[in-house]
Amino acid sequence: MQRSNNMPLWVFLGLMNIETRKGAQILVYLMIFISALSIPASLYFADWSWAATLLPMGLWYWLCLRWADKHTLWTNQ
């Protein structure tokens, strides 16, 4: 993704190697799936570091996708 003039840095960093909206959606769904798996695993292994890392990352990617959708940045679907 090319950075436009009005794009915030946090959106560019989240989506800089993703060219299509479908690729960004796959990333968001994958992060949700892995986050959902990390919660029971963290209960079993008593290590919350994965869940504590993956949940905010999934939220960040989702917010990046939402910002890009709102500002219609996708050139090819």
Backbone as a chain_set.jsonl record, in Angstrom:
{"seq": "MQRSNNMPLWVFLGLMNIETRKGAQILVYLMIFISALSIPASLYFADWSWAATLLPMGLWYWLCLRWADKHTLWTNQ", "coords": {"N": [[0.838, -1.17, 0.0], [0.567, 2.159, -0.854], [1.561, 5.141, 0.749], [-0.635, 7.72, 1.466], [-1.168, 11.305, 1.548], [-2.883, 12.049, 3.65], [-2.89, 9.868, 5.31], [-2.518, 8.387, 8.465], [0.447, 7.571, 10.371], [0.303, 5.223, 11.907], [-1.604, 3.689, 10.582], [-0.384, 3.296, 8.106], [1.9, 1.82, 8.885], [0.656, -0.5, 9.809], [-0.511, -1.559, 7.516], [1.355, -1.588, 5.442], [2.585, -3.595, 3.846], [0.537, -4.888, 2.659], [-1.479, -5.328, -0.055], [-4.107, -5.593, -0.985], [-7.599, -5.345, -0.107], [-8.777, -7.727, 0.575], [-6.565, -9.228, 1.423], [-5.955, -7.789, 3.748], [-8.269, -8.293, 5.216], [-8.042, -11.065, 5.576], [-5.799, -11.116, 7.218], [-6.835, -9.818, 9.534], [-8.899, -11.62, 10.283], [-7.343, -13.887, 10.754], [-5.792, -13.018, 12.92], [-7.829, -12.699, 14.839], [-8.66, -15.358, 15.082], [-6.283, -16.645, 15.993], [-5.924, -15.222, 18.353], [-8.197, -16.008, 19.74], [-7.567, -18.688, 20.121], [-5.347, -18.426, 21.73], [-6.203, -17.637, 24.239], [-7.477, -19.873, 25.698], [-5.176, -21.48, 25.664], [-3.412, -19.965, 27.169], [-4.588, -20.157, 29.641], [-4.169, -22.837, 30.171], [-1.353, -23.123, 30.087], [-0.571, -21.174, 31.841], [0.492, -18.724, 31.008], [0.197, -15.61, 29.972], [1.286, -14.022, 28.041], [1.11, -14.313, 25.217], [-1.639, -13.922, 24.664], [-1.915, -11.363, 25.698], [-0.404, -9.961, 23.896], [-1.396, -10.578, 21.304], [-4.131, -9.843, 21.255], [-4.263, -6.906, 21.417], [-2.841, -6.418, 19.018], [-4.513, -7.546, 17.067], [-6.709, -5.847, 17.347], [-5.506, -3.453, 16.54], [-4.901, -4.011, 13.781], [-7.504, -4.344, 12.86], [-8.556, -1.78, 13.305], [-6.916, -0.355, 11.534], [-7.75, -1.445, 9.072], [-10.396, -0.631, 9.111], [-10.075, 2.182, 9.07], [-8.864, 2.489, 6.566], [-10.918, 1.539, 4.915], [-12.883, 3.45, 5.398], [-11.73, 5.698, 4.271], [-11.446, 4.978, 1.67], [-9.081, 3.654, 0.429], [-8.276, 1.458, -0.996], [-7.023, 0.288, -3.965], [-7.105, -1.915, -5.645], [-9.194, -4.692, -5.482]], "CA": [[0.0, 0.0, 0.0], [1.275, 3.422, -0.914], [1.112, 6.081, 1.766], [-1.199, 8.966, 0.963], [-0.849, 12.466, 2.376], [-3.713, 12.129, 4.849], [-2.841, 8.608, 6.05], [-1.696, 8.413, 9.677], [1.577, 6.639, 10.379], [-0.091, 3.938, 12.489], [-2.305, 2.932, 9.542], [0.619, 2.902, 7.117], [2.72, 0.739, 9.439], [-0.155, -1.71, 9.901], [-0.932, -2.087, 6.212], [2.311, -1.221, 4.398], [2.929, -4.713, 2.953], [-0.71, -5.508, 2.222], [-1.889, -4.604, -1.261], [-5.534, -5.679, -1.264], [-8.505, -5.37, 1.037], [-8.95, -9.132, 0.926], [-5.392, -9.592, 2.211], [-6.113, -7.184, 5.074], [-9.327, -9.029, 5.904], [-7.477, -12.351, 5.989], [-4.944, -10.83, 8.37], [-7.689, -9.536, 10.698], [-9.542, -12.876, 10.69], [-6.305, -14.752, 11.307], [-5.458, -12.51, 14.254], [-8.948, -13.037, 15.727], [-8.612, -16.801, 15.305], [-5.138, -16.968, 16.845], [-6.208, -14.649, 19.677], [-9.18, -16.877, 20.397], [-6.863, -19.897, 20.537], [-4.336, -18.137, 22.748], [-6.813, -17.477, 25.568], [-7.473, -21.157, 26.408], [-3.801, -21.949, 25.822], [-2.796, -19.241, 28.279], [-5.134, -20.734, 30.876], [-3.537, -24.135, 30.361], [0.078, -22.975, 30.335], [-0.392, -20.089, 32.813], [1.336, -17.704, 30.4], [-0.703, -14.701, 29.282], [2.019, -13.108, 27.168], [0.592, -14.388, 23.856], [-2.946, -13.267, 24.612], [-1.711, -9.939, 25.953], [0.197, -9.38, 22.696], [-2.2, -10.779, 20.109], [-5.397, -9.116, 21.291], [-4.087, -5.523, 20.928], [-2.427, -6.422, 17.612], [-5.719, -7.773, 16.276], [-7.477, -4.601, 17.392], [-4.782, -2.485, 15.707], [-5.127, -4.334, 12.375], [-8.912, -4.09, 12.573], [-8.709, -0.331, 13.201], [-6.268, 0.045, 10.278], [-8.648, -1.831, 7.989], [-11.569, 0.249, 9.204], [-9.679, 3.511, 8.604], [-8.646, 2.41, 5.122], [-12.233, 1.421, 4.282], [-13.578, 4.732, 5.525], [-11.102, 6.669, 3.384], [-11.399, 4.322, 0.348], [-7.701, 3.608, -0.022], [-7.967, 0.241, -1.745], [-7.056, 0.497, -5.412], [-7.506, -3.174, -6.262], [-9.863, -5.52, -4.474]], "C": [[0.888, 1.239, 0.0], [0.702, 4.378, 0.129], [0.589, 7.352, 1.105], [-0.886, 10.093, 1.95], [-1.638, 12.502, 3.676], [-3.69, 10.853, 5.695], [-1.963, 8.742, 7.3], [-0.598, 7.342, 9.629], [1.17, 5.271, 10.899], [-0.856, 3.077, 11.481], [-1.306, 2.445, 8.503], [1.467, 1.749, 7.623], [1.946, -0.572, 9.538], [-0.43, -2.361, 8.564], [0.111, -1.912, 5.105], [2.671, -2.364, 3.452], [1.704, -5.444, 2.448], [-1.266, -4.689, 1.071], [-3.392, -4.596, -1.49], [-6.341, -5.691, 0.027], [-8.719, -6.808, 1.513], [-7.774, -9.631, 1.769], [-5.471, -9.027, 3.62], [-7.196, -7.902, 5.872], [-8.818, -10.38, 6.385], [-6.592, -12.173, 7.206], [-5.767, -10.592, 9.627], [-8.35, -10.825, 11.188], [-8.537, -13.845, 11.298], [-5.916, -14.311, 12.713], [-6.572, -12.814, 15.251], [-8.91, -14.516, 16.069], [-7.469, -17.181, 16.244], [-5.329, -16.406, 18.254], [-7.192, -15.516, 20.447], [-8.532, -18.175, 20.872], [-5.882, -19.634, 21.675], [-4.931, -17.986, 24.14], [-6.915, -18.814, 26.295], [-6.063, -21.714, 26.624], [-3.121, -21.239, 26.983], [-3.354, -19.705, 29.619], [-4.447, -22.053, 31.201], [-2.07, -24.013, 30.764], [0.421, -21.9, 31.359], [0.594, -19.034, 32.305], [0.446, -16.823, 29.529], [0.013, -13.799, 28.281], [1.498, -13.139, 25.727], [-0.739, -13.669, 23.73], [-2.803, -11.763, 24.809], [-1.096, -9.236, 24.755], [-0.748, -9.444, 21.505], [-3.512, -10.004, 20.12], [-5.233, -7.653, 20.874], [-3.64, -5.448, 19.467], [-3.625, -6.643, 16.693], [-6.598, -6.535, 16.225], [-6.83, -3.544, 16.497], [-5.019, -2.753, 14.221], [-6.569, -4.049, 11.972], [-9.16, -2.586, 12.42], [-8.051, 0.212, 11.928], [-7.17, -0.262, 9.089], [-9.864, -0.922, 7.963], [-11.244, 1.66, 8.696], [-9.513, 3.517, 7.089], [-9.974, 2.279, 4.372], [-12.963, 2.754, 4.289], [-13.03, 5.764, 4.544], [-10.865, 6.11, 1.978], [-9.999, 4.32, -0.26], [-7.384, 2.407, -0.907], [-8.101, 0.492, -3.217], [-7.506, -0.757, -6.145], [-8.062, -4.087, -5.192], [-9.383, -6.919, -4.632]], "O": [[1.843, 1.336, 0.771], [-0.508, 4.408, 0.356], [1.275, 7.977, 0.296], [-0.398, 9.847, 3.053], [-1.117, 12.942, 4.701], [-4.401, 10.769, 6.696], [-0.808, 9.158, 7.21], [-0.72, 6.34, 8.925], [1.641, 4.255, 10.387], [-0.76, 1.851, 11.528], [-1.378, 1.297, 8.066], [1.729, 0.801, 6.883], [2.526, -1.644, 9.367], [-0.569, -3.582, 8.482], [-0.221, -2.074, 3.931], [3.041, -2.087, 2.311], [1.827, -6.52, 1.863], [-1.496, -3.488, 1.212], [-3.906, -3.679, -2.13], [-5.829, -6.006, 1.101], [-8.828, -7.063, 2.712], [-7.974, -10.378, 2.727], [-5.099, -9.699, 4.583], [-7.05, -8.096, 7.079], [-9.137, -10.795, 7.499], [-6.628, -12.989, 8.127], [-5.427, -11.116, 10.688], [-8.357, -11.092, 12.389], [-8.855, -14.547, 12.257], [-5.731, -15.147, 13.597], [-6.287, -13.153, 16.4], [-9.106, -14.89, 17.225], [-7.666, -17.951, 17.184], [-4.942, -17.04, 19.235], [-7.041, -15.732, 21.649], [-8.908, -18.706, 21.917], [-5.618, -20.519, 22.489], [-4.228, -18.188, 25.13], [-6.47, -18.894, 27.44], [-5.79, -22.344, 27.645], [-2.334, -21.851, 27.706], [-2.654, -19.648, 30.63], [-4.176, -22.351, 32.364], [-1.602, -24.709, 31.666], [1.59, -21.733, 31.708], [1.417, -18.519, 33.061], [-0.005, -17.25, 28.466], [-0.608, -12.893, 27.726], [1.447, -12.095, 25.076], [-0.944, -12.893, 22.797], [-3.494, -10.981, 24.158], [-1.253, -8.024, 24.612], [-0.886, -8.464, 20.773], [-3.956, -9.549, 19.065], [-6.006, -7.186, 20.037], [-4.018, -4.519, 18.753], [-3.736, -5.994, 15.652], [-7.165, -6.211, 15.182], [-7.524, -2.823, 15.78], [-5.308, -1.82, 13.471], [-6.825, -3.567, 10.868], [-9.884, -2.163, 11.518], [-8.575, 1.14, 11.311], [-7.335, 0.573, 8.2], [-10.304, -0.497, 6.895], [-12.042, 2.262, 7.978], [-9.967, 4.439, 6.412], [-10.13, 2.857, 3.296], [-13.588, 3.136, 3.3], [-13.775, 6.607, 4.044], [-10.15, 6.722, 1.184], [-9.762, 4.903, -1.319], [-6.312, 2.358, -1.509], [-9.174, 0.871, -3.687], [-8.21, -0.672, -7.152], [-7.472, -4.238, -4.122], [-9.807, -7.805, -3.891]]}, "num_chains": 1, "name": "protein.A"}
